[in-house]
């Protein structure tokens, strides 16, 4: 977008662009999302940034009115398969917090200096700054939704020290952590939630959202022991267990309808709060909350075959997976066999929650199984096939096809769901090249229409 288009979005408070770019006002020192309800600044005082981290790096603090750090992520990172797109997906998954920039670079196959240079050149911020912005957002969520001590929040959000935490919160929000907690929006529940009650979250999305279709799919695919969908249609709750880097978790997501540009209500119970950022990002991928439904519907709605389907289900999403390796196994063996694998090999939760009793077995536990399942599990366990957030999709597909018993249909499902590729066609659907780069969404429309 050029500056004229961006300023037009700011002037009209167009929520379609929230998360796609940020704007900062030089006279106030504040950066905002495009839909901020404040008085539109003069054009000559506005600067534009691709990421919140870039705005923060230029000395601007987050607007307390529109909370630009809470917007949906850009759909661009899911579309792009280059090093910048892969890096952004891995930073979102917490790789920099856990492994540092050197770990990120190793996963990408580049030197740390090359990664720093490419991200800074295109996004205006390097991996450390991008991870810092993410940590600040996680800290704000914990400060304003839980009663945890501030020292615990500092380390749970990924900061190396309390001093670093305090300095970052002051720089990003122009408030101390204590003042930020006191400034929680009314009804936000600051201090009311406890670790035992979990962390309440609002998972934001842009545009329309067909929650019913997503919950239908999750209900049809639910694996006993790790997933459950309960309640009446329109008010269902999806619950599942999560295997995370530092521990395990249980999440509950409500089929709530908060309108266009709304959110899904969720609650996370974690054995280690350092997993909060990673768990949130995996839920966002599962529910496809960072999609750009405006771009998708515009392209698919121009196709005569899909036009009536798009009109009937605007904002239909292409769900991903909470655990890519788990989904790969499920795509190969089916839900019934996956439930048996949970019983035989799944790790039991220390504190079961109703019918949620286990986390899905790790690939290494399944590597001894005979046939295609064992071969797939062994390839996942030893790294010959990578399905993590920053995996190269072409390499992953080639590795999967080289395994015995893994056909193109299974590979397509894995690429669409586990790798979050928005442009995948499945055999038997009759996908058109005119649907690119949103073929995965076209497939979802065809399948949802029966």
Secondary structure in CASP SS format (residue, H / E / C, confidence):
PFRMAT SS
TARGET T0000
AUTHOR 0000-0000-0000
METHOD secondary structure of the structure
MODEL  1
X C 1.00
X C 1.00
X H 1.00
X H 1.00
X H 1.00
X H 1.00
X H 1.00
X H 1.00
X H 1.00
X H 1.00
X H 1.00
X C 1.00
X C 1.00
X C 1.00
X H 1.00
X H 1.00
X H 1.00
X E 1.00
X C 1.00
X C 1.00
X E 1.00
X E 1.00
X E 1.00
X E 1.00
X E 1.00
X C 1.00
X C 1.00
X C 1.00
X C 1.00
X E 1.00
X E 1.00
X E 1.00
X E 1.00
X C 1.00
X C 1.00
X C 1.00
X C 1.00
X C 1.00
X C 1.00
X C 1.00
X C 1.00
X C 1.00
X H 1.00
X H 1.00
X H 1.00
X E 1.00
X E 1.00
X E 1.00
X E 1.00
X C 1.00
X C 1.00
X H 1.00
X H 1.00
X H 1.00
X H 1.00
X H 1.00
X H 1.00
X C 1.00
X C 1.00
X C 1.00
X E 1.00
X E 1.00
X C 1.00
X C 1.00
X C 1.00
X C 1.00
X C 1.00
X H 1.00
X H 1.00
X H 1.00
X C 1.00
X C 1.00
X C 1.00
X C 1.00
X C 1.00
X H 1.00
X H 1.00
X H 1.00
X H 1.00
X C 1.00
X C 1.00
X C 1.00
X H 1.00
X H 1.00
X H 1.00
X H 1.00
X H 1.00
X H 1.00
X H 1.00
X H 1.00
X H 1.00
X H 1.00
X C 1.00
X C 1.00
X H 1.00
X H 1.00
X H 1.00
X H 1.00
X H 1.00
X H 1.00
X H 1.00
X H 1.00
X H 1.00
X H 1.00
X H 1.00
X H 1.00
X H 1.00
X H 1.00
X C 1.00
X C 1.00
X C 1.00
X H 1.00
X H 1.00
X H 1.00
X H 1.00
X H 1.00
X H 1.00
X H 1.00
X H 1.00
X H 1.00
X H 1.00
X H 1.00
X H 1.00
X C 1.00
X C 1.00
X C 1.00
X H 1.00
X H 1.00
X H 1.00
X H 1.00
X H 1.00
X H 1.00
X H 1.00
X H 1.00
X H 1.00
X H 1.00
X H 1.00
X H 1.00
X H 1.00
X H 1.00
X H 1.00
X H 1.00
X H 1.00
X H 1.00
X H 1.00
X C 1.00
X C 1.00
X C 1.00
X C 1.00
X H 1.00
X H 1.00
X H 1.00
X H 1.00
X H 1.00
X H 1.00
X H 1.00
X C 1.00
X C 1.00
X C 1.00
X C 1.00
X C 1.00
X H 1.00
X H 1.00
X H 1.00
X H 1.00
X H 1.00
X H 1.00
X H 1.00
X H 1.00
X H 1.00
X H 1.00
X H 1.00
X H 1.00
X C 1.00
X C 1.00
X C 1.00
X H 1.00
X H 1.00
X H 1.00
X H 1.00
X H 1.00
X H 1.00
X C 1.00
X C 1.00
X C 1.00
X C 1.00
X C 1.00
X C 1.00
X C 1.00
X C 1.00
X C 1.00
X C 1.00
X C 1.00
X C 1.00
X H 1.00
X H 1.00
X H 1.00
X C 1.00
X E 1.00
X E 1.00
X E 1.00
X E 1.00
X E 1.00
X E 1.00
X C 1.00
X C 1.00
X C 1.00
X C 1.00
X C 1.00
X C 1.00
X H 1.00
X H 1.00
X H 1.00
X H 1.00
X H 1.00
X H 1.00
X H 1.00
X H 1.00
X H 1.00
X H 1.00
X H 1.00
X C 1.00
X C 1.00
X C 1.00
X C 1.00
X C 1.00
X E 1.00
X E 1.00
X E 1.00
X E 1.00
X C 1.00
X C 1.00
X C 1.00
X C 1.00
X C 1.00
X C 1.00
X E 1.00
X E 1.00
X E 1.00
X E 1.00
X E 1.00
X E 1.00
X E 1.00
X C 1.00
X C 1.00
X C 1.00
X C 1.00
X E 1.00
X E 1.00
X E 1.00
X E 1.00
X E 1.00
X E 1.00
X E 1.00
X C 1.00
X C 1.00
X C 1.00
X C 1.00
X C 1.00
X C 1.00
X C 1.00
X C 1.00
X E 1.00
X E 1.00
X E 1.00
X E 1.00
X E 1.00
X E 1.00
X E 1.00
X E 1.00
X C 1.00
X C 1.00
X H 1.00
X H 1.00
X H 1.00
X H 1.00
X H 1.00
X H 1.00
X H 1.00
X H 1.00
X H 1.00
X H 1.00
X H 1.00
X H 1.00
X H 1.00
X H 1.00
X C 1.00
X C 1.00
X C 1.00
X C 1.00
X C 1.00
X C 1.00
X H 1.00
X H 1.00
X H 1.00
X H 1.00
X H 1.00
X H 1.00
X H 1.00
X H 1.00
X C 1.00
X C 1.00
X C 1.00
X H 1.00
X H 1.00
X H 1.00
X H 1.00
X H 1.00
X H 1.00
X H 1.00
X H 1.00
X H 1.00
X C 1.00
X C 1.00
X C 1.00
X C 1.00
X C 1.00
X C 1.00
X C 1.00
X C 1.00
X C 1.00
X C 1.00
X C 1.00
X H 1.00
X H 1.00
X H 1.00
X H 1.00
X H 1.00
X H 1.00
X H 1.00
X H 1.00
X H 1.00
X H 1.00
X C 1.00
X H 1.00
X H 1.00
X H 1.00
X H 1.00
X H 1.00
X H 1.00
X H 1.00
X H 1.00
X H 1.00
X H 1.00
X H 1.00
X C 1.00
X E 1.00
X E 1.00
X E 1.00
X E 1.00
X E 1.00
X E 1.00
X E 1.00
X C 1.00
X C 1.00
X E 1.00
X E 1.00
X E 1.00
X E 1.00
X C 1.00
X C 1.00
X C 1.00
X H 1.00
X H 1.00
X H 1.00
X H 1.00
X C 1.00
X C 1.00
X C 1.00
X C 1.00
X H 1.00
X H 1.00
X H 1.00
X H 1.00
X H 1.00
X H 1.00
X H 1.00
X H 1.00
X H 1.00
X H 1.00
X H 1.00
X C 1.00
X C 1.00
X C 1.00
X C 1.00
X C 1.00
X C 1.00
X C 1.00
X C 1.00
X C 1.00
X C 1.00
X C 1.00
X H 1.00
X H 1.00
X H 1.00
X H 1.00
X H 1.00
X H 1.00
X H 1.00
X H 1.00
X H 1.00
X C 1.00
X C 1.00
X C 1.00
X C 1.00
X C 1.00
X C 1.00
X H 1.00
X H 1.00
X H 1.00
X H 1.00
X H 1.00
X H 1.00
X H 1.00
X H 1.00
X H 1.00
X H 1.00
X H 1.00
X C 1.00
X C 1.00
X C 1.00
X C 1.00
X C 1.00
X C 1.00
X C 1.00
X C 1.00
X C 1.00
X C 1.00
X C 1.00
X C 1.00
X C 1.00
X C 1.00
X H 1.00
X H 1.00
X H 1.00
X C 1.00
X C 1.00
X C 1.00
X H 1.00
X H 1.00
X H 1.00
X H 1.00
X H 1.00
X H 1.00
X H 1.00
X H 1.00
X H 1.00
X H 1.00
X C 1.00
X C 1.00
END
